[in-house]
Amino acid sequence: MKPLNLTQTARELRKNSTDAERLLWKHLKAKQLNSLKFRRQEQIGRFIADFVCFEKSLIVEADGGQHVQEAEKDKERTAWLNTQGFTVLRFWNNEILSNVEGVVDLIRIHCQESPSPPPSPTRGEGVDDQKATL
């Protein structure tokens, strides 16, 4: 079995973004949110995060219907990301599409409330996965 090339996979995900991902990216790109730099479809370990802000150790995931069946995988993935010092906020695609301003406000509030971590190769234990609700 051929090993996954995550760099190529991330490029393809950027080219084939969902409507929800494209809409959210319009609000996160170019340091529009609190002057914070977000990256999209970024490789972190063996995973690809939809959006990540390294300055705030924040990952934002746009979840489609397939995530209902993949809840256990998502839980394991989030647990690993937490051990790397990241907080994971998850939003359903329909939440993003129907209320992008509310989603962006929740991300903004989280960024304001969480201090930037000190630079360090090991960031220690993370916090629990959070399904953001509007």
C-alpha positions in Angstrom: 0.0 0.0 0.0 1.4 3.4 -1.0 2.0 5.8 1.9 -0.1 9.0 2.0 1.5 12.1 0.7 0.0 14.6 3.1 1.5 17.6 1.4 -0.2 16.7 -1.9 -3.4 15.8 -0.1 -3.4 19.2 1.6 -2.9 20.9 -1.8 -5.9 19.0 -3.3 -8.1 19.9 -0.3 -7.2 23.6 -0.7 -8.2 23.3 -4.4 -11.4 21.4 -3.6 -12.7 23.2 -0.6 -16.3 22.9 0.5 -18.6 25.8 0.3 -18.4 26.2 4.1 -14.6 26.2 4.1 -14.5 28.8 1.3 -16.9 31.0 3.1 -15.1 30.8 6.4 -11.7 31.3 4.7 -13.0 34.6 3.4 -13.2 35.8 7.0 -10.0 34.3 8.3 -7.5 35.0 5.5 -5.2 38.0 5.3 -5.1 38.5 9.1 -8.7 39.8 9.1 -9.5 38.3 12.5 -7.7 40.1 15.3 -4.7 40.5 13.0 -4.0 36.7 13.5 -2.6 34.6 10.7 -4.6 31.6 9.8 -3.5 28.9 7.4 -5.9 26.5 5.7 -5.5 22.7 5.1 -2.3 22.7 7.1 -0.4 19.5 8.0 0.0 18.9 11.7 1.7 15.6 12.4 -0.3 12.9 10.5 -3.4 15.1 10.2 -4.5 18.0 8.1 -6.3 20.8 9.9 -9.0 22.8 8.0 -7.7 26.1 9.6 -4.9 26.7 12.1 -3.6 29.7 13.9 -0.2 28.8 15.3 0.0 32.0 17.4 -3.1 31.0 19.4 -2.5 27.2 19.0 -6.0 27.1 17.6 -7.5 24.7 15.1 -10.9 25.3 13.5 -12.6 22.4 11.8 -15.6 22.7 9.4 -17.4 19.4 9.8 -19.7 17.9 7.2 -22.2 15.1 7.6 -19.5 12.4 7.3 -18.2 13.4 10.8 -21.3 11.9 12.4 -20.0 8.5 11.4 -16.4 9.4 12.2 -17.0 10.8 15.7 -14.6 8.3 17.3 -11.8 9.1 14.8 -12.4 12.8 15.4 -12.2 12.3 19.1 -8.9 10.5 18.8 -7.5 13.1 16.4 -8.5 15.9 18.7 -7.0 14.2 21.7 -3.7 13.9 19.9 -3.9 17.6 18.8 -4.6 18.6 22.4 -1.4 16.8 23.5 0.5 19.0 21.0 -1.0 22.1 22.7 -3.8 22.9 20.3 -7.4 23.7 21.1 -9.9 22.4 18.5 -13.1 24.3 17.7 -15.5 22.4 15.5 -18.4 23.9 13.6 -20.9 22.1 11.4 -20.9 23.2 7.7 -24.6 24.2 8.0 -23.7 26.5 10.9 -21.0 28.2 8.9 -23.2 28.5 5.8 -26.2 29.9 7.7 -24.5 32.1 10.3 -20.9 32.7 9.3 -20.8 36.0 11.4 -21.8 34.1 14.5 -19.1 31.4 13.8 -16.5 34.1 13.3 -17.6 35.9 16.5 -17.1 32.6 18.5 -13.6 32.2 17.0 -12.8 35.8 17.8 -14.0 35.4 21.4 -11.9 32.3 21.8 -8.8 34.1 20.4 -9.3 37.1 22.8 -9.8 34.8 25.8 -6.8 32.5 25.2 -3.4 33.9 25.7 -0.7 33.2 23.1 1.4 30.3 24.2 5.1 30.9 24.9 7.3 29.7 22.0 8.4 26.1 22.8 9.0 22.9 20.8 6.9 21.0 23.4 3.7 22.9 24.4 2.6 20.4 27.0 -1.0 19.1 27.5 -3.8 20.7 25.6 -7.4 21.2 26.5 -10.5 19.2 25.6 -12.1 19.3 22.2 -14.9 21.8 22.0 -17.9 21.7 19.6 -18.7 25.4 19.4 -22.3 26.2 19.5 -24.1 29.2 18.3 
